Amino acid sequence: MSDTTKPTEVSGENSEAQETTQNLLDLGSAMTKTPYGNIYCLTIIGQIEGHTVANSNTKTTKYEHILPLLAKLEESDEAAGVLFLLNTVGGDVEAGLAIAELIASMTKPTVSIVLGGSHSIGIPLAVSAKRSFAVPSAAMTIHPVRVSGTVIAAPQTYSYFQRLQERIVAFVASNSRISAEKFEALMLKKEDMAADVGSVVYGEEAVELGLIDEVGGLKEGLQCLFRQIEEGKPAGK
């Protein structure tokens, strides 16, 4: 008896839906069609994972996934703009700074929205988009650079920490309205945290300090992204 079973054909529409679902599962991302063009939504959540793999029980954003994706979005004609949704505890400093530098160098319209929190190295990520928003309840913890594991107590180690911290301060100051001096003062403040130095600021306070551009959520973020897309279109289109 011959086998009459044929492989199931997947239509283009079903294939696209499956790809979107897989992207949501793998990266927490999705492409959405709007009257202004396609908007790519990318979430940066949990811990920013760097060269060391995080515990399997930890939600992470992997820099080796995000960096090539951002490069692809920059070159893609499909995406008119990118919306970043942030709720991160921070993580690997150099990996987070690498992602932030890449976002800041994009020519595509970009908007970030801080939801829940964007702590530690999440702050450079929050300010890296062309326009940043934070919901009123969003929290942002600003503190000095930390490392885990064995540390060699030598002058070179402290010099490295200082230079790394200066890179972060300079990036935040150049991509927001806060001065380097004010940001560093918040980083070294002693009154806010029980067993540490640093500051915790919330949505409206972050805007008043010049760290975040506006208080707002999804509606405000999308409206801003649409404006950027319209302003970037050639005349007559």
Secondary structure, 3 states (H helix, E strand, C coil): CCCCCCCCCCCHHHHHHHHHHHHHHHHCEEEEEECCEEEEEEEEEEEEECCCCCCCCCCEEEHHHHHHHHHHHHHCCCEEEEEEEEEEEEECHHHHHHHHHHHHCCCCCEEEEEEEEECCCHHHHHHCCCEEEECCCCEEEECCCCCCCCCCCCHHHHHHHHHHHHHHHHHHHHCCCCCHHHHHHHHCCCCCCCCCCCEEEEHHHHHHHCCCCEECCHHHHHHHHHHHHHHHCCCCC
